[in-house]
Amino acid sequence: MNVSTNGKNVYAEIVELARDHMLVDHCGKVYHIDFNRYPYFRSCFLDELFNVQASSAGLHWPDADIDLEIAHIDSPDAETNAVDLDWWKEQRRRILSRLGSAGGSATSPRKAAASRRNGAKGGRPRKKTA
């Protein structure tokens, strides 16, 4: 994505995506992002990874809700991760759960017609109690 900051184009794009790393071009400089260092990238879908946005301070993956500062990529802190992996996975599970419930509650003419056809057959079978 291109953004203009102080007359300079700020952009980012994925140059290479491998099993254990990715290379991201940010304003002409290519950064190596190791998935062992940032394990939450392993849980992302491909379209989430390729939707990268740039700012003058860093990189942002809006679909995956991941932000990395360029200063942190250049010289990462040795003893801490940027985000706790378990926390990130729990947040992601909640988001996907909300998306699933929103999709299940959607109505359409096709869904209403299918419901009427099933109702004409006697509806949903009752659960058997043991």
C-alpha positions as CSV (number, residue, x, y, z in Angstrom):
1,M,0.0,0.0,0.0
2,N,1.3,3.5,-0.8
3,V,1.0,6.4,1.5
4,S,2.4,9.9,1.0
5,T,4.2,11.3,4.1
6,N,6.0,14.6,3.8
7,G,6.1,14.3,0.0
8,K,7.7,10.8,0.1
9,N,6.0,7.7,-0.9
10,V,5.8,5.2,1.9
11,Y,5.0,1.7,0.7
12,A,5.3,-1.9,1.7
13,E,4.9,-5.2,-0.1
14,I,5.8,-8.9,0.5
15,V,8.7,-9.8,-1.7
16,E,9.1,-13.4,-0.6
17,L,7.0,-15.7,1.5
18,A,8.5,-19.0,2.7
19,R,7.6,-21.6,5.4
20,D,9.8,-20.0,8.1
21,H,10.2,-16.4,7.0
22,M,9.0,-13.6,4.8
23,L,10.8,-10.7,3.1
24,V,9.0,-7.3,3.2
25,D,10.1,-4.4,1.1
26,H,9.5,-1.2,3.1
27,C,10.4,2.0,1.1
28,G,13.1,0.3,-0.8
29,K,14.7,-1.6,2.1
30,V,14.0,-5.3,2.4
31,Y,13.4,-6.7,5.9
32,H,13.7,-10.3,6.9
33,I,10.9,-11.3,9.3
34,D,11.6,-14.7,10.9
35,F,8.5,-16.7,11.9
36,N,10.5,-18.2,14.9
37,R,10.9,-14.7,16.2
38,Y,7.3,-13.6,15.4
39,P,5.3,-16.9,15.6
40,Y,1.9,-15.4,15.2
41,F,2.5,-15.0,11.4
42,R,2.3,-18.8,11.2
43,S,-1.4,-18.7,12.1
44,C,-2.3,-16.1,9.4
45,F,-4.0,-16.7,6.1
46,L,-2.1,-15.8,2.9
47,D,-4.4,-12.9,2.1
48,E,-3.9,-11.5,5.6
49,L,-0.1,-11.7,5.1
50,F,-0.2,-10.0,1.7
51,N,-2.4,-7.2,2.9
52,V,0.5,-5.2,4.5
53,Q,0.3,-1.5,5.0
54,A,3.2,0.9,5.6
55,S,3.8,3.9,7.7
56,S,6.9,5.9,8.4
57,A,7.2,4.1,11.8
58,G,6.6,0.5,10.7
59,L,4.4,-2.2,9.1
60,H,0.8,-3.1,9.8
61,W,-1.2,-6.1,8.8
62,P,-4.8,-4.9,9.5
63,D,-6.6,-8.2,8.8
64,A,-4.4,-10.0,11.3
65,D,-4.1,-7.1,13.7
66,I,-0.3,-7.2,13.8
67,D,1.9,-4.1,14.0
68,L,5.7,-4.1,13.8
69,E,8.0,-1.1,14.2
70,I,10.9,-0.8,11.9
71,A,13.2,0.0,14.8
72,H,12.1,-3.3,16.5
73,I,12.7,-5.3,13.3
74,D,16.2,-3.8,12.9
75,S,17.3,-4.4,16.4
76,P,14.9,-6.7,18.3
77,D,15.0,-7.1,22.0
78,A,16.6,-10.5,22.7
79,E,14.6,-11.5,25.8
80,T,11.0,-10.6,24.9
81,N,8.6,-11.2,22.1
82,A,6.6,-8.4,20.6
83,V,3.3,-10.1,21.4
84,D,2.5,-13.1,23.5
85,L,1.4,-15.9,21.1
86,D,-1.3,-17.3,23.4
87,W,-2.9,-13.9,23.9
88,W,-2.8,-13.2,20.2
89,K,-4.4,-16.6,19.3
90,E,-7.2,-16.0,21.9
91,Q,-7.9,-12.6,20.4
92,R,-8.0,-14.1,16.9
93,R,-10.3,-16.9,18.0
94,R,-12.7,-14.3,19.4
95,I,-12.7,-12.3,16.2
96,L,-13.3,-15.4,14.0
97,S,-16.1,-16.5,16.4
98,R,-17.9,-13.2,16.0
99,L,-17.5,-13.4,12.2
100,G,-18.9,-16.9,12.2
101,S,-21.9,-16.0,14.3
102,A,-22.6,-12.9,12.1
103,G,-22.5,-15.1,9.0
104,G,-24.9,-17.7,10.6
105,S,-27.4,-15.1,11.5
106,A,-27.5,-13.6,8.0
107,T,-30.8,-13.8,6.1
108,S,-31.4,-14.1,2.4
109,P,-34.2,-15.1,0.1
110,R,-32.5,-18.4,-0.6
111,K,-32.0,-19.2,3.1
112,A,-35.7,-18.4,3.7
113,A,-36.8,-20.6,0.8
114,A,-34.7,-23.5,2.1
115,S,-36.2,-23.1,5.6
116,R,-39.7,-23.2,4.1
117,R,-38.9,-26.3,2.1
118,N,-37.5,-28.0,5.2
119,G,-40.5,-27.0,7.2
120,A,-42.8,-28.5,4.7
121,K,-41.0,-31.8,5.2
122,G,-41.7,-31.7,8.9
123,G,-38.9,-29.5,10.1
124,R,-35.8,-30.4,12.0
125,P,-36.0,-33.8,13.7
126,R,-36.3,-33.7,17.5
127,K,-33.3,-34.7,19.6
128,K,-33.6,-38.1,21.2
129,T,-33.2,-38.0,24.9
130,A,-31.5,-40.9,26.6
